[in-house]
Amino acid sequence: MRLSLILYDIFLLLVSLAVYGSAFCLAAAFVMVLGFLPWPWLGFALPLVVLLFVLGVIGAVALLTRLLPKMKEGHYPAPASQAFYVWIAYLGINRMVFLMPIKNIVLYSGLLRWLAFNALGARLDYGTSISANVEFTDLPLIEIGEGSVIGAWSLLSGHYLNKGNLYLGRLKIGQRVNIGGYCRIGPGVEIGDDSWIGADCQIAPMVRIGAGCTIEPMSVIPPGTQIPDGQIWPPQDVEVWG
């Protein structure tokens, strides 16, 4: 594992040079084109320079993502498998976009968010609302449907590591799903349309939540749990007096 971490650091350095270097060159070229403007007017053009830099980052990660082998679901030994190194390569490229303040700029804009997520391999509908401080990993394994809302400080992940084993699983969120703040959602989870997930919920890997379900705040759902359509979690005990 120590060798894999060293290789990851080297890869991260090279990717940083490629991504940020190309984005900076794009922004610098734009500044040179605008060099004829007087300084007061050039100041108004600075937001466009920042926008071009972010678009350059998105374009560079889109190209790098297309060059990598596809990330596949399954269980793999870590670090003794090709899938493990493919995963850390995607992880490094993912961090090029989600490094502050680039992350804030991307997540505050519907268009930039849609471009960035699709560049990184995610399936994200344009009508999705995501708080600017949500954390994502493994975007090629994440799918979020139209009209869904992801609350502040939530974490969505398509992997977990346990005792030298790496599990990669698709995280699929349907349409019009509301996920409250501070939720933790693991790999292999599927949430059906029109479900409501309260704040501070912990949803373990390989959980299936049906359509129209209600998950109460601070719920913990164990691995592999299957919740049918329209159900409430935790199950409600009804006591009848008569």
N, C-alpha and C positions, 0 to 999 in steps of 0.2 A: 504493500500500500504506500510506503514511503516513496518508492520510485514513481508510482503513478501520480503522486502529488507534485513531485518535481517536474514531471513531464507536463502536468496541467499548468503549472506556473509558466513554463517556457512557452507553451501553446498560447496562454492568455496574453503574454507579452507580445508575441508575434501577431496575434489577432488584433490587439490594441493598436499596434503600429499600422496595420493594414486598414482597419476601419476608421480610426480617428485621423490618421494621416490623409487618407483619400477624402474624407469629409472636410478636413481643414483646407485642403487644396481647392476643393470646390468653392468653399466660402471665400477664400483668399482671391480666387480668380474673379469672383463677383465684385469684391472690393476694388480690385484693379480696374474693372470695367467702369465702376462708378467714380473713379479717381478724379474725373473732371468736375465733380460737384464741389461747391464750396463746403467748408466744414459744418456749418449749421445744418445744411440739407443732408449731408452725409450722415449726421447723427440720426436723422429720421429713418435712414436706410438700414441702421444696425439691426432692428428686429428681423428684417429680411435676411441679413447675413446669418443670424442665429437659426432661422428657419431652414436655410439652405444647408447649414451644417448638420442639423437633425435629419433632414432628408437624405443627406449624404451618408450618414450613419445607417439609416434604414436601408438604403440601396446597397450598401456594402454588406450588411448582414444578410440581406436577401440573396445576394450572389453566393456568399459563403455557405449559407444553408442549403442552397441547391446543389452545391458541390459535395456535400456530405452524404453518406449512405443514410437511408431512412431509419429512424428510430422505431424499433419493433417491440410490441408488448411481449412480456414473458419474464421468466426467472432466469437470472444469469449469475455465474460466479464472479465475484469482484475481488481483485482486479483481473483475474485470469480469463478474460473473455473479450472478444472484439466489441460486443455490445456495450461493455463498460466504457471503453475508450470512445466509442461513438457518442455515448451519453455525456461524458465529460466535455467532449468537443461542443456539443449543443449547449451545454451548461455555460461554457465560456463565452460563446457567441451571444447567448441570451443576456448575459451580464453587460454586454456592450450597450444595449438599449436601456437596461434598467439600472444604470448607474446615475446617481443624482448629479446635476439637475436635469439630465436628459429625460429621465423617467417622468418627472413632473410635467415637462413640456409635452411629452407624448400622451400621457394619460389625461391631461386636461383638454386635449383636442380630440373630438370624435374622429376626424379624418386621419390625423397622425396615429391615433391608437389603432384604427382599422388597418392602416398601412403597415405599422410595425408588427402587429400580431400576425398578420398574414405573411409578412416577410420572414418571420421566425417559424412559420409552419402551422400556426394555430388556425382553427376554424372559428372565426369571430364574426357575428352579425353586426352590421353597422349600427343597429339600433340598441346595442348593449350599453349599459351605464356602469362604469367602473370607477371606484374611488381612486384618487391619485396615490394613495399609500397602500394599495393592495400588493401583495407579493406573489409572483408567479415563477414557477420553474417548469421545464419540460413542455414548452409551448406546443411542439408538434403533437403532443398527446392530449391537448386541451381543446374542448369544443364548447362554445357558449351560444345559446340560441337567442333569437330576436326578443327584445323587450326585457331581458333579464337584468337584474341589478346585483352588483357585488359590493358589499359594504366595506367600510374603512377597516384597515389593518387585518383583513382576512388573508389567508395563505392557501393557495391552490397548487398542488404538486402532483406530478405524474410518476413519482418514484418513492421508494424507501429502501434504505440499506439496513440489513440485519444479519449479524454474524457472518460477514463475508459473502452475503448474497444480495444481489440487486434485483428488485422487482420493478418493472415498468408496466404501467397500466393506463388506459385511456380514461380521462376524466370528462364525462359528458354531462353538461347542464342544458336542460331543455329550454323551451320558450317561456317567457314571462315568469321566470323563477326569481324570487327575492331571497338573497342571502344576506343576513345581517352582519354587522361588524364583528371583528375578532373571531371569525369562524376558521376552522382548520379542516381542510378537505383533502383526503389522500387519493392515491392512484386507484384505478379500477372502479371508481364511484360513478354511478349514474343517477341523475335526479330528473324526474319526469316534469312535464309541462305544468305550469301554474302551481307549483309547490312553494311553500313559504318556510324558510329556514331561519329560526330566531338567532339572536346575537350570541356569540361565544359558544357555538356548538362545535363539537369534535366528531367528525365523521371519518371513521377508520377505513382502511382500504377494502375494496371489493364489496361495498355496500350498495344496494339497489333501493332507491326511494321512488315510489310510483308517482303518477300524476295527481295533482291536487292534494298533496299531503301537507300536514302541518307539523313541523319539528319545533318543539318548545325551546325557548332560550336556555342555554347552558346544558343542553342535552349531550350525552356521550353515546354514540352508536357503535357497538362492537363490530369487529371485522366480519364480513360476510353476511350481515343482517339483510333480510329482504322485507321491505315494508310495502304492502299492497296499496293500490290506488286509493286516495281519499282518506287515508288513515292519519291518526294523530300519534306522535311519539313524544314522550313515553306513553304506552297504552293507558287509557283512562279507565279506572275502576268505577263503575256506577253502582251505587248502593240504593236500593229501593226500600222505602219505609211504608209499611201498611199494617 
